[in-house]
């Protein structure tokens, strides 16, 4: 075949829609001079030539290839840098390529990268002349055996021990590819930190023709930022310029007021200066004893785990709107944090989290087997993670390993594996000391700023007791199902030396049930038990949306709401919730009919800034009645005083009898007449119940 038929040219939006056409880095904006390389490329694999749509993995339908277990593919296309870029340096950027990429221009290697999740770039000035057409080739190796490389939830052959929760692999180019024109000397990285709350600490690292003794001007460009906000720096012999922008009237970033500073960095003083605008916010996240604090105020994490998969496009979002919509949906469900699980999410998603005030727990992908090679591969991601994403104020927790994946589930029994977890923590802490770090999410902590744990339990009574015992410190271990018939006890702690008090504790994975009704029922009752105990600093529910065969999401794979059986997740995850002293019978029948009149003790868990006084009301409505429409109260408590982050004393509610199936609506009204919390109990026939649903005397 001739070059013209095997290598697609750049196609304009007039000829063919270019996927993901937006500038990929709104948090590090160089959109003055850039060119997308997304779209159709020539693709060769297994001796067959076809075309592929970038930036979608070759396993996905959106790529046009849709083949799994290819271990090698070669991408080709023609590319021409704009003639007006003449005299500038040209940089070729890749959002992510799994797993090993060798990049050539006109047959000459311009760079090589190993690692399937982190972004990378090559200065191709000497290989790509502006105005001259060249051939760009990307050779990709993606091993089927992924056990010793970082791969997160991608399925492996041979299979991982956790294959049942793994998904279709993501191979090849799976994030955007683009060109940028920069100055002859340019800012390779711009590091911004606002944890002082009074200014922005700036570090700029330079590359290019000359990196020492180069003027670097840094200024805040927000129109509403007030006076000040500009500094003049000069790079040192190593090409680094550092300083601090003092802000006369600093505005903090928070979930309530997510104010972002746009910081312009101009490098050089000739006609070809380099210019980039990076964003950050002023915010401080810290642990004080067993509590989390954000900007000097208590923080309770109400999070949801999100694996970042889409039906036709896999780990790649189909468009930028899908990324923004996921943030909006998580917020509509009542969550203030998203744990982005085992992937570096698209910078557009992170920027949207910054803009909306959504907190983020960010973490890298893991290998699945332990070796010196796999540990080194895992650690190699850490600097890249912080370099790309560290400016985002929304990221308030860094995660590292997950459930001892890549550590052979044996931190307590292996000094070598425990040291690997500690080494990863120390590496990340040396790079960024502004956020809490979790070295191994789930259990067996050896060096961590948070004690988090993953616990799945189908029986509500057992869940309730375990949560109480862990909060009281009378037990440290809990059962974990590692296989259909394989249950082991895992402990909070993987070392005797780890402190048993003084470190914030939060659950970072929970949820149960096979049907959407059961899962919503478990969400209600399990979450209320976590809210019952003031020692906990928060929770992360599993999970946001379904992924392939894993149907544990509150939403379907294409982000449609499921049938939650009357449960409103935003009520469950609200600042203020009702905590009921009752052990329910089963999903759809918290109480077994007929219901005799009984007394129900009710508490209020309130996480607002100020104390509230509220009265709880109750009334029976038809089975499945709308929890949003409130009838005339049939029973009420005395006023309840609820202090922030302290479970209130119980108030007695005298519930009237109910012979037939029905729904008991419960709601709390404050002194201003505002409904601040909602819940409900369903009553229905229960055949051979384990319990009828009764007042809990153990609370």
N, C-alpha and C positions, 0 to 999 in steps of 0.2 A: 504494500500500500504506500501511496505517496504521503509526504508530510501533511499536505492539506486535508487529506481524508482521515488520518489517524490522530491528529492532534487538534482539538477544537480551538478556534480563536476566542479571544475575548468577545462575549456577546453583550450587547447593550440591552437595557431594559425595554427598548422599543422592539427588539427582535425576540427576546425570550426573557421571561421573568427570572431574575437572579435570586436564588434562595438566600435568606439571611443577608439582605443587602445593606443593613444598617452598619454604622461604624461600631466595631466590636468592643471598644473600651471607653465608655462614657466617663469612667472614673479616672482615666488618664488620657485626656483628649488631645489627639493630634489630627483631627479631622479636617484641618485646613488643606493638607496635601496627603491624600491616601487613595488607594485603588483596591477595590475588592477583587479577589481571585476566586470567589465562590462561583459555582455554576458547573457546566459540563466540562469534564476532563476525559481524555483517553485513558483507558484502564486495561491493563494486561494481567491476567492471573491464570495459572495452569495452562499456559500456552494459548489462551483465548483472548482476543482483543474485543473490547466493547467500549461503552462510555459509562461514566459514573458521575453522579451529582454530588459535588462537594458543598457543604460540609457534613455529609451523613455517612455513618459507618457502612462498610460494604455488606454487613448482615441485614441492614434495614431495607424496607420497601422503598423508602424515600430516596435511597441511593440509586435505585434502578438496577442494582445488582442482586441484592437479597440472597446472598450465599453465605452459609456458615461453615466454619472450620477451614477456610482458606488461611494459609499461613504466610503467604507472601503476595503482594500486589504492587504493581508499578503504575504510578500516575504520570501523565504527561499533558502538557498544554503549551500553547504559545502565549507569550506575555510581552507587552511593550510598556515600559515606563514612560510617562508623559514627557515630551521634549522639554517642557518648561521646568522640569526638575533638574536640568543641567546645572552642574556645579555643586549640587547638594549630595549628601550621602543618602543612599537608598537602603532601606531595611526591609527584609522579608520576614513576616511574622506568622506564626502558627498558634492558634488557640490550643490545640491538643492533637496529637497523633499517637495512636496505639499500635506498636509499642516502640519499635526502633525505626527511625527515619534517616535515610541518607538523601540529601538534597543536592541536585546538580543543576547548573545552568550551562547550556550548550556543552554538556558532557563533563564539565569541570565541577568537582565536588566543592560546594560552598559551605557545607556544614553537615553535622551528624548529631542526632539527639536520641537518647534512650530514656524512656519513661512515658507512660501512656496518658498521663493526666495533667501534667504541668505545661504551661505555655513556654514557647521559646522563639528566638529570633536570630537571624543572621544578617550581618552587614554585607550586602552584595554589591556595593558600589563598584568594585573592580570587575565584576562579572556581568553587570547589566547596565548597558549604556542607554541613557534616555533617548527615546525616539527610534530605537533600533529593536526590531523583533528578535526575541530569543526563545529558546526551548527550555522550559522548566520541567524537571523530572523529580519525583519523590518516590523513592523505593522504600517500601514498608515491610518489615517482618513482624508478624503477630503470632507468637507461639501458641499452639493449642494447649500445650502443657504450661499452665500459668502459675503453678504452685509456688515457684520461687521468685516470681515477679509481682509487682503490685498490680492487682486486678480487681479488688473490691468484690462486687457481686457478679462479675463476669464468669460464666461457666467455663470449666477447664476439662481437658482430657489428658491424663487421667483425672477423674472427678475429685473435687474437694470433698472433705468430710461434711461440709455444709452445703452440698450440691442442691439439697431440697429448697434452699432459699436463695439460689443463684439463678441468673437470667441469661438471656442470649448475649453472647460476647459483643464487644464494641471494638472493631478493628479498623485500622487505617485512619484517614483524616476524619475527625469527628467534631472539630470546631472550626471556626472561620479561618481563612487564609487571606492575607492582604499585604500590600506594599505601602510603605510610608516614605516620604521625603523628609529628611531632617537636616540640621545644620552640619557644617563641616566638623564641628565638635558639638556633641549633643548630650543631653541628659539620658543616660542609659536607665537609671532608676531615680525615682523621686520618693523619698520616704517621709511621711508626715505623721506626727503623733500629737494628739491634743489632750493627753491625759492630765496635763497640768491644770487645765480648765481656764487658764488665763492667756494662753498663747499657743502657737503651733511650732513645734520643733521640726526643723527641716534638715534633711540630708540628701544631697544630690551627688550621684556618682557619674562621672563623665567618660565618654569614649569619643574617638575621632582623631583628627589630625594632631591636635595638641591638647593634652588634658591638664597640665600644670599651669598655674598662674593665669587661669581663664576667668574673666568676670562672669558672675552669675547673679542675675537680679531676680528677686523673689517678691511677689506682692499678692495680696488678696484682691480679687477683682469683683467681689460681690458689690452690687450697687448700694446695698443697705447695710454694709458692714461697719460704717462709722469711720472715725479717724484712725490713722496709723495703718499698720499692716503691710509694711514694705521694708525690705532689707537688701543691702548690696554685699555680696560675698565674693571671695576669690578662692579658686580651687587650690589645694595643696599639691605636693609633688606626686601623690598617688591618684590625683584626679577627683578628690572629694572636696565638697564645699558644705559646710554645716553652719547653722545659725538658728536663731529663734525669732519668730514674728510675735512681738508683744501686741496684744489687742487691748485698746483702751476701754472698749465696751464689749467684752466677750459674751457670745451667745452660745449656750450649751446645746449639745445634741442629746435628745432623749426620745423615748417612744411617744411622748405627748407632744413634743416640739422638736422634730428632727431637723434642726438647722444645719445646713452644710456650708462649709467654706470652700470656695473655688480659688485655688492657689496657682498663679501663673509663674512659670519658671522660664526665664529667658537666658540662654547661654551664648556667650560671644558678644562681640561689638562691631561686627562687620555687616555687610549687606546680606549675609547668609546665616543670620542668627538662628538658633534653634528655639522653638517655643512649644511648650506643653502646658496644659492646665490639668492639675490633679485636684481631687476633692477629698475632704476629710471632715471630721467633726470634733468638737470639744466634748469629750466624755471620759469618765473614769469608772472602771468596773473593778471591784475589789472584794476580797473576803475579809470580813471582820468576825473572827471566831467562827461560829457555825452559820453565819448569815452572809448573804450577798448584798452588796450595796452598789447602786449606780448613781453617780454624781451626788453622793452624800445622802441618798434616800434608799430605804429598803427595797430590794428587788425580789420578787417571787417569780420563778420561771414557770410559765404555762406554755409548754412547748409541744410541738408535733414533729415526728420524724418524717422526712421527705427524701425519697431515693432518687428523685429527678429523672424518671423515665417517662417516655411518651409512646403511644401505641405504634405509630408508623416510623418513628425517628429514633427510638431507643434513648440513649443518654443525651442526645442532642435535642434541644427544643426546636419545634417546627418553625417557630418565628419568635420575634422579640415579644410580641403581645402575649404569647403563651407563658413566658417567664414572668411578666408583670402580673398576669392574671393569677398565677399560682400564689404570688405574695398576697394579692387581694383576697383570694379564697381562704388562705390560712388565717388571715385577720378576721374574715367573716365568721369563721368557725370559733373565734374567741381566743386564738393563740397569740401570745406576744413574742414567741420565739419559734424558729424553725431549725431543727437539727438536720443539716444537709448531710446525708449519710454516705460516706465512703466515696466521695467525688469532690473535685474542685468545681463548683458550679460556675456557670457562665457569668462573666463580670457584669453583664446587663442585669441579671437577677440580683446580684449583690448590690449593685447601684440602686435598684428599686427598693431593696431592703433599707438602704441608707435614706432614700427619699421619703419612705413611708414610716420610718421609725420601727421597723421590724427587727427584733434581735435575732442573731444567727449564732449557732454552734457549728463551726466549720471543722472539717477533718479530712485527712487524706485516705486514699484507698490502701488496703493491706495486702500483703501476700498471704498465702494460706499455710505454708510450711516454714519451719525455722531452719535457717542455716546462716553462715556468715554472709553468703551472697544475698539472701533475701533480706536480712537485716540492713545491709548496706544499701540495697535498692530502696527500702522503705525510708531510711534516713536521708537519702539523696533528694527526696521530695520536699523536705521540710524547709530549707532555705527558699526554694522556689515558691512554696505556698505563702510564706510571709512576704516575700518580695512582691508578688502579684497582688495579694489580698490584704496586706497588713494595714493599709490606709483606711479601710472601711470601718467606720465607727460602729456599724451594726454588728460586727463580729465581736462578741463578748466572751466566747469560750473557744479555745482551741482543743480539739480532740486529737488523739494519736491512734494507737492500736484499738481495735474493737474486739472484745470478748476473747482475747488471747489468740485471735487469728494471726498466723505468722509467728506465733510463739508456742505452737503445739499444745495449747490448753494446759500449760504446765508451769506457770510462773511460780507457784508455791514450791514445786518440787525440783526446780532447776535454777541454780544460781546464774547460769549463763543466760537463760531466758529472762529472768528478772533484771539482770544487768542491761539487757537490750532495751527493756522498757524504760529503765532509769536513764540510759544513754540518750534515748529519743527525747525524753523530758528535758534533760540538761541541754541538749542541742537547741531545742526550741526556746527554752528559757533564755539562753545566751543571746539569741537573735531578737526576741521580743519579750520584754518583762512587763507588758502593760495589760495582760489578760490572764485569767486562770487557765490552767492546762490540765487535761485529763490524760494520763499516760496510757491507760487501758480501760476503755469504757466497758462497764458491765459488772466487774468484780475483781478480786485479787489485786488490790492497789498496793503499790510499793513506794511510789513517789508521785503524788498527785495533789493538786490544789482543791479538788472536789472529790468526795466519795460518792460516786454514782453507782447505780446497780440496775440490772435488767431482771425483771421478775414477771413471769407469766403463770397465772393460776386460775383454773376454771371455777373453783368453788369460792363463792363470795365470803363465806364464814372463815374459811382457811386464809383467804387473802387478808381479811380484816384483822385476824389475830397475828399473822406474820408481820403486817405493817406496824401494828402496835408494838410487837416485841422488838422489832428492829429500831423503832423510834425510842423505845425505853432503854435500849442497850442490853437487854437481857439475852439477846441472841445476835450473832454476827453472820450466820449462814442461812441460806435459803435454797430450796430445790431448783435445779435447772434441768430441763429436758433437752439433752443433746441428741437424742434419737427417739424413735417410736417406743422403744423399750429400754431406754438408757437414761436414767435420771441420776444426777450427782448433786451433792451439796456444794455450793460455791459460797465463799465468804466475801464480805466487804474487803477484807484485808489479805494481802499476799505476803506480808512480813510481820513478824511480831513487833518490830520496831515502829510500825506505822501508828501514829497517835489515834487513840480510840475516841477522843473528843477534840473539839476545837477546829474541825474542818467541816465546811458545809456538806450536807448530805442531800442528794436528790435522786429520784428515780428517773432513769433516762430511757427506759423501754418498758411498756406494759400494754395490756389489751388482750381480750379473749373473745371466743365465740366463733361459730361457723357461719351463721346467717347474719345479715345486716342488723336484724332486730336484736339478736343476741349480743352483737358487738356494741351496739348503742347502749344496751342495758348494762353491760360490763363497764362501759365508759362512765355511765352515771355513778354506779356504785363503787367502782374502784377509785375513781377520782375523788369522790367525797371522803373516802377513808384516808387518802393522802392529805387532803385539806384538814382532816381532823387533828393532825399532829403538827404542832407548831415548830417542831425541831427540823422538819424538812424544808428545804429551800426551793422546792419546785418539782416538776415532773415533765416528762416528754412522752406523749402517747404515740403508740405504733399502730396505724400510720396515716399519712395524709391521703394517699390514693393507692389503688390497686396497682400491682406490677405483674404483668403476664399471669402466671398461675397463682400468684400470691394475692388473695382477695381479702386482705386485712384492712383496706383503706376505708376511711370515712367517705371518700369519693370513689367513683369508678375510675378506670384507667384513663378515660377521656374527660375526667373531672366533672361528672354529673353526680348530684347528690343521691344517696341511697335512701331506702326506706328505713328511717331511724326509729320507727314505732312511737312517734311523739316526742322523742328526745330532741332537744335543741342544743347542739354542742356549744353554742355561744353562751347559753345559760350555765352549762356545766363548767365552762372555763372563765366565768365572769370574775371581776374583782371581788364581788360579794356573792357567796353561795350559802345555801342551807345544808346543814349536816344533820342527818336524821338518825336517831338511835333505833335502828331497825335492821334486822337481817332479812332480806327479801327471800321469797320462795323460789322463784325462777323467772326467766325472761317472759314478759307479757303478763305475769301474775305475781307482783310483789307481795300481794295479800291474797289468800285463798278465800273465795266466797263460800258461804255467807260470812260477812265481816260483822262481828259483834262490835258494839261501841268499845273503844279503847283509848288509853292515854298514850300519846306519842311525845317523846322529848325531842326538842328541836334546838340546834345551836346555829349560830351564824359565824362563818369564817369570812373576815373582811380584810382586804388588802389595799384599801384606799389610804390616802394620806392622813385622814382625820377620822376620829371615832364617829360611829353612827348609833342612833337609837331607832329601832324598828319594831314593828309588830308583825307577827306571822299569822296569816289567815289561811283557812282551808275551806273547800267546798267540793262536794261530789258532783260530777257531771257524767254524761254518758260515756260508755267505753270508747276509748280513742278520742275523747273530746280534745278540742284545740287548747293547748297550754298557753297560747297567746291571749285568748279571750277569757277574761276573768269574770266569774259570776258574783252574785251576792255571797259574802262570807257566811258559812255555817258554823264556824268555830274560829276562835282567835286566842293567841297567847297574850300574856302580859307583855308590856314593852321590854325589849331586850337591848342591853347596852353591849356594843361590840367595839373593842379596841382594835387598832390596826395590827395585823399579824398575830393576833391572839384569839384562839377559839373562845367564843362566848360561853357563859354558863348556859345550862339547859333551861328551856322554858317549856312548860307543859301545855300540850294541845289536846283537847278532848274531842276525839274524832267520832262523829255519829256513825251508827250502824248502817250497813249497806247489804241488802239481800242479793241483789243481782250484780252482774259484772258492771264495772264502772271505773272511772278515773278520779282520784282525789287530787285536785289541784292545790298546791301550796305556794304562797307568795308572801314576800316581806315588803312592807311599806314603811318608808322613813317618815320623819316628822313633817316633811314638806309634802307628803302625799305621793311620793315617787316610788314606783315599784323597783326595788334594788336587787331582788333575788327571786328565782322561780324554781320549783321542782314539782314532782307529781309521784303518785303511787297508783299502780294499776291493780285492780281487783278482778280476779277471774277464777273459774273452777280449776282446781289442781288435783289431778289423780295421783294418789299415793305420794304425797309431797314429802320431801325430806324435812320440811318445816312449813308451817302455815304462813309464815311472815308475821313476826311478832315483835313487840317492843324488846329492844336489846338492853339487857341489864348488865352487860360487860363494859359499856362505854365509859 
